[in-house]
Amino acid sequence: MNLTFFDQFLSPSLMGIPLIALAIMIPWMMFLTSSNRWLNNRLMTLQMWFINRFTYQLMQPINLNGHKWAMILVALMLFLITMNLLGLLPYTFTPTTQLSLNMAFAIPLWLTTILIGLLNQPTTALAHLLPEGTPTLLVPILILIETISLFIRPLALGVRLTANLTAGHLLMQLIATAAFTLINIMPTVALLTSLILFLLTILEVAVAMIQAYVFVLLLSLYLQENV
């Protein structure tokens, strides 16, 4: 019984060929592209407004040197939020529930921010490992602790996104299974369970958007420390 709940997180395949690459590429086709018309339609205008506002809020605390990352972070935000929301549809696969995919985004981007800091301002970057005014006896311990916390950052990014989405999908499937089982035995309880499932679905939509935003926001904070 427990194995069937986790089957939804298995990478789909057709004739032995993994379809995760197809699941990643198709959502990009859903975004609208600008045309040669003088005026855009309402959906295109709303999409551009969202991108502009998000870019402004994300890049506002970062100096001009970090604004080169705007396109990367916005594209990552759109990718994650699309993957998370499409994964809530029935009979779909959510690539962002795979820890390997999330770590493939977290580790290279985090490592790039660290290398930028070491190249542009090595003294400031290394100073983060030792707070000012630290007693001499605590210097080795604090350096070790700060180094460990630094290397845990990409792991926390990937695990946070994976765990939140996985937990939400499992909880929705458990409640849906309970409602389907109780519909013939206790219709009233099944109705209440279905109402809880509806409210949980709304919550999961919010979680899907918030987790995508948090992932990109934390990357921007790491970038802000090193530029």
Secondary structure, 3 states (H helix, E strand, C coil): CHHHHHHHHCCCEECCEECHHHHHHHHHHHCCCCCCCCCCCHHHHHHHHHHHHHHHHHHCCCCHHHHHHHHHHHHHHHHHHHHHHHCCCCCCCCHHHCHHHHHHHHHHHHHHHHHHHHHHCHHHHHHCCCCCCCCHHHHHHHHHHHHHHHHHHHHHHHHHHHHHHHHHHHHHHHHHHHHHHHCCCCHHHHHHHHHHHHHHHHHHHHHHHHHHHHHHHHHHHHHHHHC
